[in-house]
Amino acid sequence: MSDSAVKKFMVFFNIPLATMTEWQKTEPTQREASEKKMMQEWSAWSAAHADMILSTDVGGKTKQVVSSAVSDMRNDIVLYSIVQGASHDAVAQTYQSHPHLQIPSATIQVMEIRPMGAM
C-alpha cells in the first residue's frame, strides 16, 4: 500500500451496558475461561492484521459536555483503535471476522479520519 493510498480510521468496539451487566453475573470460572479464549483469539486476529493497526486503547470514564454543564455519562464504547487502510469499505470488511463480534449485541464502528479542512 503506497503512502498516498493510505487512509486512517477510528474503530470503536461497542458493547451495550445491559450486555456488560449481564456478563458480570456469569459464574466467575466460566467468565474467566471465556475471556481468556477471546483474548487469545483477539491476539491472533491482531497479529494477522498488525500492518493496519496503529494503536488500540481502552476507553475510560466519559464526560458529556454541553454549554451549561459537564456531567458523567456512560456509552457503549469499550475500546477503540486507530487503523490504516486503502478504503473505508476494505477496513470495515476486515473487521467482520473480529472476535469482538462473538459478544452478544456487540458492534464495531469504523469511521474515516480526515484532516479538518477536508470536511
N, C-alpha and C positions, 0 to 999 in steps of 0.2 A: 504494500500500500504506500503510494507516494505521499509526502507531506501535504501536497496541495489537495489530495483527495480525503485526507483525514478530517473527520468532524468529531466534536466532543458531545457527550450526552450525560445527563444525570439519570441514574437509575434508582428508583425508590422501591424498596421492599416493604410491602404493607401487610399487616395482619390486623383484622378487626379486634377492637378491645374485648368484645364478647368472646371471641375465639381464644384470646390470651387468658382471659379469666377462667374459662372452662378448662384450658390446658393445665392451669395451676392446680386443678382438682384431681388430676391424673395421679395414680399411685406413683410415688417417687421413683421406685426402681424401674418401672415401665417407662416413665418420663425420661429418666436419665439414659436408658438404653436407646430410646427413640432419638433423643437429642444427639447422642454420640454417633449414631448411624447417619443422621442428617449432616452433622458436621464433617464426617468422613466423605460423604457424597458431595457436599459443598466444596470441600478442599479439592477433590478430584475435578469437579467442574471448573473451579477457579484456575487450577493448574493447566487444564486443557485450553483455557481462554485467557491465559496470562498476558498475551500480547495486546489485548484490548483493554484490560483493567488497569487504570491509573491509580485508583485508590478505592478502598471500601472502609466505611466508618459506621459506628453505631450512633443512632440518633439518641439524643438526650431529652431532658425536660424541655417543654415547649412553652414559650410566652406568646400570647396573642397581643398585638399592639393595635389600638385604634386611637383616633385623635384625642379621646378623652380619658383613656386608661390603658394600663398594661395588666394582663391577668394570666394566670396559669391556665393551660388547656391541655387536652390530650388529642392526639391524632393517630392514625394507623401506621405511620412510618416507623419502622423499627431499625432499618439500616438504609444506607444509600451508598452508591458507587459513582465515581466519575470514570467514564469509559471513552474509548475512541473507536471509530469505525468508519466505513465508507459511506453508509447511509443509515437513515433513521430506521427504515424497514429491515435492513440487514441486522442491525444491532437488536432490534425488538425480536426478530425471529430467533436469534441466538439464545435469547432468554426463555423461549418456550420450553426448553429442556432443563431449566434450572430446578434444583431440588427444593427450593423455597416453595414452589407451586404444589408440593405434596401436602402442605399445611392446608386444612380446610378453610375456604374463603380467602386464602392469601392471594395477593395480586402483585404484579410487578409493573411499574410505570416507567416508561423511557421517554425522557424529554430532551430535545436537542438544546444545546447551549450555543448561543451565537453572541458575537460582540454586540454591545448595546446599540451601536449605530446601524446594525443590520436588521433592526426590528421592522 
